[in-house]
């Protein structure tokens, strides 16, 4: 383990860092507190709840559903939310407001954009996908190939991308911006440029970076992107997902799923499909009204955020976490597996146990029992999802103290933590 | 207009009919009341809200999101809801519980099942679709054809189906069980048999019948079906939609959208996609948790319902509405355009104005202003969506009295009703 040249961090250091990054304080006050004495490091799975979300959902249920009923379709912004939410979130990912929409699930959107990319890059048919990417993205590509609409070329990592592109037949490279296990962040600009140099398009999954770190989609030249709505973006469990299409491809093809909400004139009930201009053509069916009401609370919060400042705060938080683990936990058999440079990490920090009898699932359960809500992924990743607004340096101190105590006592070996957790 | 041989209906007759169909009384008490003095006949657009829905959504927000956060994925039934809701609703449409799932939107599900049908019926490529069906279904088929995955053959109505099937090249006939304008209900069994006789499969959209009238999917031999979740089924605005696949086709092909929730072993994070057995393979991304919580309130209500008895009650309600219109409104320039036989109607009753200066949009707005929430569709349909549980015969009397007063006074000609409403 690299040992810092300075003295080990203290609780006072953590408090000082919180003071130095007070940019998030006003925003953090707009999140609802969780359970007492519980530290949440699971924004990589579900981000915290904006305090305003329940009131918004309740109003949608009461005024919108119970009282107004079908009049709400006409009298509210229910049908406009996919575009309004997209415009609110676009600055977080460096996109023009009218290039982002919020709809459907990440997997459904991945399908739409892989198909859109294949259409735009025809007659090329090859989709380059990572062998170890989050499985749903790989499955979506395999399904497209099974239907005869393309071909999957698996790579073991971004290092193999150049070789995969070399034959000159690649339509689209679909990469996860951040690995869901160890949080390695790829260089979006460089890899997009590499794809473009070989005549291929680039589709990025931002699920583990959007809302955690600053992203520059437009600057990177990325062609397409999706992002999960319920992780760092705090849209609520099962929230709809983001779709981004670079302006140059927005009108390149009909969408894969041609629904009435993506029609150029939805309420004309025209005989024939005509795609809406821009990203809106990727809307399909009726919006998820209740989910969008919850997401609206987060969107308003993000509207007031300075993502560049939050990126710096996220760097400070995760750098602090890594230093604390190095200092306090390395001697007890836990090491950081995420990259050391913030620019090469996504939203979370991954640890692994080095002991011969390591059981990361048991350690994760022991941490949760101690009030530190983290997550684990097979085979050996313990993940601390760090939210740039909601988490504090002081919380990190407490969480690492609890982790240290568990490791020192060996309490993770308790049989009650032996069961499998998905 | 046919004139009944009996004396005109009275308010007492309506009360008597409510007493004769008291089967719905206990269930009706489980819906939240709407605004005072407001009569809702818009279940064809958004069904009424179960009184329990806000508490369930609030609990999901508070205990599930705010407090438990990512632990809810493990400790609750969030991920099982698509199957649990499907099993609860299956009896309403005459399906086995494990043949129905609740997920995504109706349009997305229509895409999945059209593609599944094309795969099952390969090498046939023709999709027969009605020219005047609800447009999203037609657009979805046109999009599939545009991608070279099939061919659209439009028919002007079910009467043209035999001719469309005659060439023997039809893969799937995709029909709306009930017309969204005049409520005409097709004969699912006969048309499915006709399709089968020509080697084609049948996909039914039950959006305007599911939850309103009894449906016998299994008995009809239908191959596939979708249904909107937020109309008569009362799932809440933008609720996920139903997917039904007959057991004989469930394992016939990979799904069109191969996502992790439709994988045979989601949390194995396997290298390759392997479809889950049964209808579950059509699940794609993370479930819409908040929407499913609301839908759960309706599902519990439906679990206690006797759909055959509710079908009889719906027949009585809509027969009564038609009689009241005939008796009280026909002389004032409004006539029923829906079929006279209940078995040939879906959930709503459609009216049209016969006056030379008719303006159904203005009449609809005048009715809403008078506390009768109905809807209109171009060019001339005024729709009363009748819910078999929530609406009463007594309400019908009041609604028709208000309609009669508007027609008699000509108040629908007021300039404030002249604007267009989508």
Interface residues (C-beta under 8 A of the other chain):
Chain A: X32 X34 X35 X38 X40 X42 X45 X46 X48 X49 X53 X54 X57 X58 X60 X61 X62 X64 X65 X66 X67 X69 X70 X71 X72 X73 X74 X78 X104 X105 X106 X107 X108 X111 X115 X119 X131 X135 X136 X138 X139 X140 X142 X143 X146 X147 X149 X228 X230 X236 X237 X238 X240 X241 X254 X255 X256 X257 X258 X259 X260 X261 X263 X267 X269 X270 X271 X272 X273 X284 X285 X286 X287 X288 X289 X290 X291 X292 X294 X368 X373 X375 X377 X378 X421 X422
Chain B: X32 X34 X35 X38 X40 X42 X45 X46 X48 X49 X53 X54 X57 X58 X60 X61 X62 X64 X65 X66 X67 X69 X70 X71 X72 X73 X74 X78 X104 X105 X106 X107 X108 X111 X115 X119 X131 X135 X136 X138 X139 X140 X142 X143 X146 X147 X149 X228 X230 X236 X237 X238 X240 X241 X254 X255 X256 X257 X258 X259 X260 X261 X263 X267 X269 X270 X271 X272 X273 X284 X285 X286 X287 X288 X289 X290 X291 X292 X294 X368 X373 X375 X377 X378 X421 X422
